[in-house]
Amino acid sequence: MEKVMESLKEFIWDIIGYLIPGAFLLIVFNFCLDKREFEYESFLIDWTTFGTSLVVIVSYVLGYIVYSFTKFKIYLQDKLINFIVYLNFGKNNFVIKFLKKRHSEDWKVNFKNSKLYEAAINKLKNDYPMIDKMEINEVRNILMTKNPTQSEIIYTFMFRSSIFDHVSTIFILVLFIYILQLLTPIEILKDNIQYKYIYIIMLISVPLLGNSKRFFFPKAMRIPFSNL
């Protein structure tokens, strides 16, 4: 019964984890799209016929699209940081330090050199002789099986981290479309003065959301090690 409840919780977290970003994407685009260019009632299908159930399904599917864009955003960000660091040939200046902290793998490098990680490896060495060759995620999964009661707080922190990341991705998508709109004749987003302020707020929010993601994600990864 306990395993069934655990599987059910993971399933619910999975549904919510994709549904919320997808619904937020739908809300943001519904708010920002220029309605003069789009007739919502006749867009592909009659939305009013299906009502709320269709909105939920579309939001869930859009959640997967947002997730894919988020992964691609992280990939591009890391590649760009690696390229800039390479161009500076390892110079240890402020800009390089700043960029390195924005790399998605930065926490992993720091954590592997921590006393906490070293203590966990030493404690598990007898049961898992090859553990020092394992990735942090693999060691973390072993620790989670030894203390399943901590899974709720881990999922909570991971969920918060993901939401911050996905909201950032959605804002970047809107800003990308808006910049494209400024450079080309296309008119997709509203361009009133009040909406320009909203786009500026989105631009300011992107790095702040990134900081919040970098706060919660390492915590979620470290919890199993802290409760060894």
Helices and strands as residue ranges (DSSP letters): H 2-32, G 40-42, H 47-50, H 52-87, H 94-101, H 106-112, H 115-124, G 131-133, H 136-146, G 148-150, H 151-183, H 193-226
